[in-house]
Amino acid sequence: MLEGYLPILLFIAVGIVIGVVPLVVGMAVGPHKPDAAKNSPYECGFEAFEDSRLKFDVRFYLVAILFIIFDLEIAFLFPWAVSLDTIGLFGLLAMALFLVILVVGFIYEWKKGALEWE
């Protein structure tokens, strides 16, 4: 019964060893000399100047979500481009419709001012 699980247990053991050994070696060999500069909070290259509990502007989230949506939609173009010779004219027209809808949505967001930072 154990013979069936031996490769899995061996795989888990090797994975743990590969994950733990570099950490232990790094802690044992690496220098540990903390000072005030290393222990200070770091935020984008300069000292934190406000409370971390302040709310972000909703436009930040809106632009981030819009970027993700359009980025994912553009990612659909790669498989289409690879298989264009096999899907033929129907695939070309379907992707053209997809891109028209994408461009109309982008123009709508642009006209509504969703991409403005005023």
Secondary structure, DSSP 8 states (H G I E B T S, - for coil): -HHHHHHHHHHHHHHHHHHHHHHHHHHHHS-----HHHHS--BTTB---S-TT----HHHHHHHHHHHHHHHHHHTHHHHHHTHHHHHHHHHHHHHHHHHHHHHHHHHHHHHTTT---
